[in-house]
């Protein structure tokens, strides 16, 4: 064999490297970067390569105003975006929107005097911060936060920080707007200077939007005075560019047709599954639990085997909804996009801090169907923005009036529960083709998962999650409009499909129930689990009292299921009392046949008290009445340190139950009502009294 000289070796080496490079292209190198690979695909909280220093980020991007949000359902994020846009367009501020969990806060003591921070903070549950605001909240309200300069609380380390605060709350909860109040107090204590009043919006009274609009005008006046700004005529400046892609079709592999991230797009979905990354779970069982034809309540079993999802009894399951085809068609028609609905578009942020709320490239149809809250309430401020793009002068005048006149807007829009497409077509049936699609991306909220109390026990069925959901429908008095629940009707369509209907259309609605590219076929639904503090006592011998009328019984089915299993296994189980109510025993008595089975396992440790509101002519009986009748039992179990739970309507039932409990304690213990109220508050603080309520 001939000897290889140096040149031969070099040539062979080059050929070898070239071959390896050629065959590994697209696997180890030369990989086309997906802009959503980190924020959508990984979905695990890691944000590699992004600074967590907010001041550095503001300097790098030339910003002088940051709008932070703490949001659970997307509303606070929407208000933050609106404040950011308004500050930019009206006052020339260099604004950015920031998720509170993306940054650290030790260097807030070096916040420059010529910059401003705005905090838009929702209060979640029983006076808790939203998931993305926990770290910030715990830091700033801590006993003695540790800042970069080493100063303590008494040194007023935030003396340079100018801030604005707006809170989102619900007055039917005891801790109304607690988070913004506590954060405001903490920042003030640390020396920060607030601009304007700390605003508070009230979802419980249905005045959130008007509260926000009424708060922001005087806030902007004081803001401009303190910062030396002059107002200018607001002109729409898009945050996103939207470009049609002639080089792609909806069949192109890289086009997102509703998939939430790259792994789902490529058919390689993997965990962790969370609020950024759903698990496409099979529905293994679905059935109707009402026995009347004009109302529906669904029981569903969701299989989470192999997903690494876990839950504890009392947790919530989130269902990722799809908009109804009827509403998607209406929206597409209103914008004049019918012929182009399946055109591929690329959406990009025109500012380095702007985050596109869905993966791209995609299609108009996919954005509207899977990513926009097109059936949500309409913002009066958004209507004002749309006026400039009306098809004609008459429609422009009408939109301007709707945007400016609060009472007129209430009469024509809010009282009829119109969504944005319904409003546009009522004002002018001609297509609204002048509205930039980017304005809808900015102005229509991102569709949010809906949360349901899990109605099963993790001890009994670790790999299956039960859902109990009443299908929602609101008939508006004096209006032909009927509001249909987005997610519950979607679930009803899935149930109908599972029971053999090839073309389900609950209440005249159709859904793309097989999902993007048929990836949900075989009756699947996108879900994730949210952990809750609504929990059974760790000691099963401790007594519990549960009040859960209607679908509020859902988590208590799980509680009782668990205690029945513990009793069957020979454990000592404490007194387990359920107060349940519905309209009629023969119509909507949820899980009627199950309670006797649980009674067999629990024996005298289980007591069920029933209230039927429509069964006795001329007399409406609610759970509150049954609770009053059992005052001795309730007081006795509470004195034995029993836990008290309420699930259901926050505005009426839960509030009345709380008042009634104070009255029972006062009467049975011979103490003043003030002392009894103090005891109830103490029960809440110690988690002896727990609520899982909604309005």
N, C-alpha and C positions, 0 to 999 in steps of 0.2 A: 504494500500500500504506500502510495506516494506521500511524502512528507508535506504537511500544510505549512505554508509560510505565513508571515504576519498579516499580509494583505488578505489572503484567503480567510483567515480567522475573522478579520474585521468584517469582510463581506458576509460571511455566514452569520455573524452576530447581528448585523443589521437586518438580514433577512428574517432571522428568528424573532427579533423584537417587532418587526413590521407585521409578521404573521400573528403574533400574540395580540398586538394592538388591533389588527383587523377583526379577529374573531371575538374579541372582548368588547368591541365598541357597542355602546348601548347597555352593557351589563355593568362594567366597572368604570367606564369613562364615556365621554360624549353623550351623556344622558340629558335629554331635554328637560330643563327645569320646569316643574309645575309650581306656579306661584302659590298654590294652596297646599303643597305637600306638607308644610309645617303646621299651618294653622288649621287646616281641615283634615288632612290625612292622619297625621300623628294624633292629634286631638288628645294629648296627654298632659297639656300644661307646659311642656318644654318649648321655649321660644329661643332656640339657639341662634346666636349671632345678633340678637336684639339687645340693646342696652336696657337695663332696668333703672337707669339714672334719668329721671324725668328732666332735670335741668340740662343735662348733656343733650338729651333728645331735643329739647326746645332750642338750644343753641345751634345744634346741627341743622335744624330745619327752619331756623329764623322765626320762631314763634314767640309771641309775648302774652298769650292767653291760652291756658289749658283747661278744658272742660272734662272733669272726671265724672264717671258714672258708676253707681252701684245699682245693678238692675237684676231682677229675677225673671221678669216676663218680657223684657224688652222695652217697656214704656219709659223708664228712666233713661235708657240709652237713646231713645227717640228724642226726648226733651233735650238731652245733652247735645245731640246733633243739631237740633233746631237753634239752640242758643249759640252754638259755634258758628253756624251759617249766618245768623242774624248779626252777631258781633262783627263778622267779616264784611257783610254786604252793607250794613248801616253805618258802621263806625270805622271801617278799615283796619280792624284788629287782625293780627296774624294768629289765627286760632287753630287749635287741634283738639280732637276728642280722644280721651284716653280711658281705657278699662283699668279700674283701680288695681286689679290683680296683676297687671303687667309691670308695675313699678314698685320701688322701695322708697321709704319716706324718711330715712334717717337724716337726709340732707335738706329737708324742708327749712331748716334754720338758716340756710344760705340762699333762700329764694330771693331773687333780686326785687328791689322796690318798684322797678318799672314794669314788672310782670304781674299777672293776676291768675289766681286759680279759682275755678268755679266747681262746686261739688253738687251733683244731682243724685240724691240718695233715697232709695226706696226702703221702707221698713217692711220686713218680711216676717210672717208668722206672728209669734208672740213677742214683738219688740226686738227682733233679731236682725242683724245686717244680712244683706243678700250674700249669696255664696261668694261672689267675686269681690265683696267688700270686707270680708271677715278680717283679713290680715291688716288692712289699713285701719279698720275700726278698733281692733284690739291694740294696735300700736298707739294711735293718737289719744285714745281714752284710757290708756294704761296709767297705773299709779304714778310712774315717773319715766316717761319715754326717754330713750337714750338717743340724743341727736349727735350729728357728726362733730359739732364744736365742743361737745362735752358739757354744755350748759344743762342745768336742771330746770324743772318746771318753774321754780320761783324766779329764775333769771329771765323769764319771758323770751325764750329762744326764738319764737316765731314773730318777733316784733316787726320784721320786714315784710311779712306775708299779708297781702291783701287778698281777700277771698269773698266769694258770693256763695250762698247756699239755698238750695230748694229741695224740699222733701216730698216724697209721695207716700201717702198713708191711707188708712181706712178707719173712719171714726167708729165703726162697729167693733173694732178690736180695742182691748183695754189700753194697749201701749201705742196710741195713735201718734204716728210720725216720730216715734221715739229715737230713731237713729239720727235724723237730721238735728234734732234737739240736743242730743248728747254730743254729737260731733261739733256742733256750733259752740256749745258750752266749753268743750275741751279746747278748741282752737282759740277761743277768747281767753281762756285761762292761761294759755301758753303765749299770749301776747299778740296774736294775730288780729288784724283789723277787718271787720266785715263791712262790705259795701251793700247798702240797702238792707231791707228786712230779710230775715230767713224765711223764705216762702214755704207754704204748706199746701199741697193739693190733697183733696179728699175724694177718694174713689168710692167710699161708702155712701156719700151724699150724691154721687154722680156728677160732681162739679169739678173734677180734676182739671179738665181742659180750661174751663173759665177761671179757675183759681190760678192756673199758670199764666194765662193771658193778663189777668188783673195784676199779678205780682210783677211781671217782667218789665212793664212800662216804667213805673217809678224806679225800679232797680236800674234800668238803662240810663235814666236821667241822672241819678246819683253817680253811676259808674262813669259816665262821660265827663261829669264835673270833676270828679276826683282824679281821673286819669288825663284830663285836658284833651278830650276828644271832641270832634265836631261831627254831627250827624250828616250823612249825605243821602242822596236818593238811592234807595235800595234797588239794585238791578240783579237779575238772576245770573249767578256765576256757577256753572256746573261743577260739582265735585268729582264726577266721573265722566269719562269719555265712553261712548257706546258706538262701536263700529261694526257694520255688517261684514261678514267674512265670506266673500264670494269663492274663496279657495276651499271651503269646507261645506259639508252637508250634514244633516242630523245623523246620518249613518256613519260619519267619521268616528273612529274609535276614541279620539281625544276630546270629543264634544260631550259635555255633561247634559244629560236630559232629565235631571232631577236627582242624580246621585249626590249625596252630601259631601263626598270627598274622593280623593284619587283611588284609595283602596276599593271603595264601593264601585267606582267607575271600571276598575280593572277586574272586578269580580273576586277580589282577594280580601274581603272585609275582615278586619281583625281588631281586637280590643287594644287598650281598655275602652269599653263602651260607656259613654257619658253624654253630657249635654252638647258636645260637639260631634259626637260620633255614635249614631244609633246602632243597635243590634236588630237585624231583620229577623224577627222572631215568628215562629209558626204559631198560629192559633189552633190549638188542638181540640177545643170544644167551644161552642157558642150556643146560647139558648135564650129564649124570651122568658122573663120571670114575672111580667104582668099578665093578667088574663083578660084584658080588654083590648079592643081593636084600635081605639083612637090614641092610645099612649103606649110607649115602649120603654122597657128597662132591660138592658142586656147583662147577661152573665157570660164572661169569657175566661178561658184558661189559656194563658200564654206560656209557652215552653221556653225556658232559658237554658236548657241542657247544652253543654259544650261552649257556652259564651263566657264563662268565668264571672257572669253577673251573679251577685248574691243579694239577698234582701233579708230584713228582719221584720217580724210581725209589727205592723203599724207604719211601715214605710210607704212611699208613693211610687207609682209607676208612671212614667211620662210616655205619652203616645204622640208621635210626630204625624201631624195631619197632612192631608192633601186637599186642596180646594176642590169644591164641586165643579163638574164640567160646565154646568149651567152658568155659574158665576165667572168661570174662566172665559167662557164665550162672550158673556156680557162685557167684561172688562176689555177683552181684545177688540170687540166691536166698537166700544166707546172711543178707543184710541185709533180706530181705523187701521188696525194691524191684521185684519182677517187674512189677507192674501200673504202676508209676510210672517205669520205667527211661528212658522217652523224655520225661519231664516236663522242662520248661525250668527251670533254676535260675540264680540270680545268686549269686556268691560274692564276699564283700568282707572285707578285713582289718579286724578290730575295733581294731587298733592301727595308728597311722600308719606304723610301721616294718615291719609284716607284709606280705609280698609273696605274692599268690596265685600258685601255681605253674603256672597254665594260664589261657588267655583265657576270659572269661565275658561274657555269658550262654552257657550250654552245657546239656548234659543229663547225667543220672546215667550213662547208658550211654556217652556220649562220654568222660567223665572216666575211667571204669574201663577202657575199651577202649584209649584212646590216651595216657593220662597217668599211670596208677598202675602201680607195679611189683608187681602182684598175685600174681605167681608167685615172688617173691623169698623168701629165708629170713625166718622170723618172729623178732622181738625178744622176749625174755623180759620186758623192761620194758614193752613194748607190751601183752603179754598181761595183765600186772598192771593196767594202765590199763583194759582192757576188762572185767575181772572185775566192776566195779561196775554194768555195764550188761547182765549176763547175763539170759537169759529166766527163770531160776528159781534157787532156793537151791542145788540140787545142782550146776548148771552154774557158779554163782558160786563155790562151794567148790572145784570142780575147776580153774577158771581161776586162783583165788588160789593153789592149791597149785603149779600149773605156773609161776606167776610167782615164787614164793618158793623153790622147790626146784630147784636147778640140775641135780641128777642125774635127777630125775623128768622135768624138761623135756627133757633130752638123750634119755632113754629113750622118751618118748612123742611128741616133736615133731621134734627135730633129727635123730635117727638115721633118721627116715622121710622127711626132706626135705619136710615138709608146708608148704604155703603157708597163708596166713591163712584163706581160705575153707574149705579142707579141715579145718583145726583147729577152726574154729567149728562146723562141721556134725558133726564127730566128737564134740565135747563135748556138743552139743545140736542135734539135727536141726531143731528149731523155728527160725523166723526170729528173728534178733537185732535186732529192730526198735527197741530202746531205745538202741542206740549212735548218737550223733550223727554224721552224715556228716562233719561238720567234723573229728572225731577221726581218721577215716581219711585225710582230706586232710593232716592233720598227721603221722600216724603211719606211713603207707605211703609209701615212697620214690617220688619222681617217676621214671617209667621213663626209662632212659638209652639213648642210642645205643650200639650195639655196634661195636667197632673191629676191622677186618680188615686184615692186611698186604696191600698191593696186589701182585698177582702179574703185573704187566706193566711194561714199560719205557716211560717217558714219551718217550724218544727215538724209539721204534718206533711207539707209538700214543698220541699226545698227547691225543686227544679221547676215548679209550676207556680205562676202568679195568677191569682184571680182578680178580675175587674168587675165591678158592679157600676153600671152607668145608665142613668136615665137619659133617653134621647130628647134633646132640647128643641123646643119650638115655641116662639113667642108671637102671639097674635096681637097686633097693635090696634087698640080701639080707634075707630074712625079712619083707619088706613087699610088699603088693600095689601100692604106689605106684610109678609109673614117671615120672621127671622128664624132661620134654621141653624141649629148647632153645627159648627163645621166638623168637629171631630166625632161627636156621637153619631151623626148621620153617616159619616165615613165608616165607623165601626158597624153600624146597622147594615150598610151595604156589604161589608165583609161577611157578616152573619148570614145574610140572604144568599150570598154566593156559596158559602159553605153548605147551605141547606138546599142546594140544587138549582137556584135561580141563575141562569147563564148571563142575564143582563139586569142586575139589580139596579133599581132606581128609587130608593126610599124617598117618599115625599116629593117625587118628581126630580130628584137629584141623581146624577150619575157621577161616578168616580173612576179615575184611572187606577183601579185597585190592584192591577198586576204590577204597578210601579214602573219606573223607568226601565226600558228594555226588558220588560216582563220579569224583573228581578224579584218581585214580591209574589210571583205566581205560586199557587198552591196554598193560598190564604195565609199570607204573612203580613206583619205590621212592624214598622220601625219603632223601637222603644229604648228607653234607658231607665235606670232606677235612681230615685233620689231618696237619700236617707233622711229620716224624720226623728224628731224628739218625742213623738207621740208613742209611748212605749208602755207595755205591761210592767208591773213591778218585778224586780229580779227574783223576789221571793214569792212563789206561787201561792203560798198560804195566806198572803195579804188580801183582804177584801177589796173588791172593785165595784164601782157603780158606773154604769154607762148610760148616756142619754143620746139616742141616735134615731130620730124619726126619718122616714123616707130612705133615700140612698145614704143618709148619714149612718146607717147601720153597717155599712161596708167594713170599716176596720174592726168593728165589734164582732162581726162574724169570724174574722181571723182570731181575735182575742179568745172568743168562746171555743172555737175549734181547737186552739192550743191548750186551753185549760181542760177541755174534755179529754184530750190525748194524754195530758199529764195525770189526770185522775185515773184514766184507764191503765196507765203504767204504774199505778200504786202510789203516786205522789200525793201529799196532802195539799188540797186546793181550797183556798179561802172562798168566802161567799162571793158569788158572781151574779150581779143584778143588772138586768137590761130593761130600760124604758124605751119602748118602740112604738111609733105611731105611723099611720097611713090613712088613706081615705076610707077604704072598705076592706073588710076581711076577704071578700070574694073577688077583689080586683087587683090590689097592689100590695098585698101582704108578702113582703120579700122573704124568701127562704122559709116559708110557712112550714114545710114538711121537715126541715132540718132541726128545728128547735127541740122537738121531742126526742130526736136521736141524741142530741147533746145532753138533754135532761137525763137520759138513761145512764150516761157515763158520770155526770156530775151529781145526780141525786138531789138531795135537799140543798146542796151548795149552789144551785142555780135557780134564779127566780126571774120570770119574764112578766112585765106589766105592759099591757097593750092599750093604745088609745086610737079609736077610729073616728075621724073627724066628720065623715059624711054618713055614718051608719044610723045614727039616732036622729029622726026628724026634729028640726028646730033646736038641736043641741050639738054644738061642735066640741068634741073632746080632744084635747091635745096632751102631749106628754107632760106638760107643766102641771096639769090637773092630777095626773097619776103620781107625779113626784110629790105634790102637796099631800095627797092621800097617804103616801108612804113616808111621811115626815119622820116618824119614830125610827123606822128602819134606817133611813138615810143618815140621820144624826148619830145613831148607834154605831153604824159602820165607819163613819168619819171619825168618831172618837176612838175607834180601834185602829186609827191611822190608815183607813182604807183610801184608795185613790178614786178620784172623781173625774170622769171623762165626758166630753161633749163633742159631738160631730154633727155638722149640718149647717143650716142657715145662720150666718153671723148677725144679720141685721135685726132679726126678731127673736127667733127661738133661743139662740145661744145667750143673747143679752138678757132675755126674760128668765132663763134658767139660772143665770148668775145672780140676778136680783132675788129670785125665789130661794136660792140656797142660803143667802144671807138672812132672809126672813125665817127660814126653818131653824137655822142655828140660833138666831135671837130668841125665838119662841121656845124652843126645846131646852135651851140652856139658861133661860131667864136673864139674858144680857141685853144691853142696848143695841139698836140697829147699827150704830157707829162701830161698836166693838165687834159685832158680827161681820160687818164689811171688812174690818181690819183682819179678821181671821181668814176670810175668803181670799184677800190679797196675799196673806202669808202662805196660804195653800198654793196659790199660783206661783209665788216666788220659789217655793220648795218643790215644785212639780207634783204636788199632791193633787192639784187641779190642772188638767190638761185639756186643750182644745185643738181640734182639727176642723176649722170652719171656713166658710167661703161666703161671699156676698153676691 
